[in-house]
Amino acid sequence: MTLSAVTQHLKVLEQAGLIKTSKAGRIRTCALDVEAMARIELWIAQRKQFWERQYDQLEAYLASTSPTEGTE
């Protein structure tokens, strides 16, 4: 991976608020924003729970509408 690619990735993470960077002279230091990661983790968990419920409802619907054996 090139230095410019790493820099671009870090820029995206910083814009998203996931990392904080500081620069002292020629040295750039990056630190993970733990609070931001916790918020993202919660958001992902909520989306996962939502889609699991959707899939459960779809499964129940398909089970209730599937034709039974012997009836054609």
C-alpha contacts under 8 A as a table, 3 or more apart, distances in Angstrom:
res1	aa1	res2	aa2	distance
1	M	5	A	6.38
1	M	6	V	6.95
2	T	5	A	5.20
2	T	6	V	6.42
3	L	6	V	5.12
3	L	7	T	6.12
4	S	7	T	4.98
4	S	8	Q	6.14
5	A	8	Q	5.08
5	A	9	H	6.24
6	V	9	H	5.12
6	V	10	L	6.15
7	T	10	L	5.12
7	T	11	K	6.10
8	Q	11	K	5.04
8	Q	12	V	6.35
9	H	12	V	5.21
9	H	13	L	6.33
10	L	13	L	5.06
10	L	14	E	6.05
10	L	19	I	7.86
11	K	14	E	5.05
11	K	15	Q	6.09
12	V	15	Q	5.12
12	V	16	A	6.17
13	L	16	A	5.07
13	L	17	G	6.33
13	L	18	L	5.36
13	L	19	I	5.89
14	E	17	G	4.99
14	E	18	L	5.75
14	E	19	I	4.93
14	E	20	K	5.96
14	E	21	T	7.28
15	Q	18	L	7.66
16	A	19	I	7.88
17	G	20	K	7.18
17	G	33	D	7.29
17	G	36	A	6.64
18	L	32	L	6.19
18	L	33	D	5.31
18	L	34	V	7.80
18	L	36	A	5.69
18	L	37	M	6.37
19	I	30	C	6.44
19	I	31	A	5.44
19	I	32	L	4.45
19	I	33	D	5.06
20	K	30	C	5.64
20	K	31	A	5.26
20	K	32	L	6.44
20	K	33	D	6.53
21	T	28	R	6.72
21	T	29	T	5.47
21	T	30	C	4.35
21	T	31	A	6.32
22	S	28	R	5.66
22	S	29	T	5.29
22	S	30	C	6.61
23	K	26	R	6.96
23	K	27	I	5.67
23	K	28	R	4.33
23	K	29	T	6.23
24	A	27	I	5.34
24	A	28	R	6.44
25	G	28	R	7.93
33	D	36	A	5.44
33	D	37	M	6.39
34	V	37	M	5.05
34	V	38	A	6.17
35	E	38	A	5.04
35	E	39	R	6.33
36	A	39	R	5.12
36	A	40	I	6.27
37	M	40	I	5.05
37	M	41	E	6.05
38	A	41	E	4.99
38	A	42	L	6.24
39	R	42	L	5.14
39	R	43	W	6.21
40	I	43	W	4.95
40	I	44	I	6.09
41	E	44	I	5.17
41	E	45	A	6.13
42	L	45	A	5.05
42	L	46	Q	6.20
43	W	46	Q	5.16
43	W	47	R	6.31
44	I	47	R	5.12
44	I	48	K	6.07
45	A	48	K	5.02
45	A	49	Q	6.12
46	Q	49	Q	5.12
46	Q	50	F	6.18
47	R	50	F	5.04
47	R	51	W	6.23
48	K	51	W	5.28
48	K	52	E	6.06
49	Q	52	E	5.12
49	Q	53	R	6.28
50	F	53	R	5.29
50	F	54	Q	6.35
51	W	54	Q	4.84
51	W	55	Y	6.11
52	E	55	Y	5.14
52	E	56	D	6.12
53	R	56	D	5.01
53	R	57	Q	6.15
54	Q	57	Q	5.15
54	Q	58	L	6.16
55	Y	58	L	4.96
55	Y	59	E	6.02
56	D	59	E	5.05
56	D	60	A	6.18
57	Q	60	A	5.09
57	Q	61	Y	6.08
58	L	61	Y	5.02
58	L	62	L	6.06
59	E	62	L	5.17
59	E	63	A	6.07
60	A	63	A	5.08
60	A	64	S	6.16
61	Y	64	S	5.15
61	Y	65	T	6.19
62	L	65	T	5.17
62	L	66	S	5.85
63	A	66	S	5.46
67	P	71	T	7.11
68	T	71	T	6.11
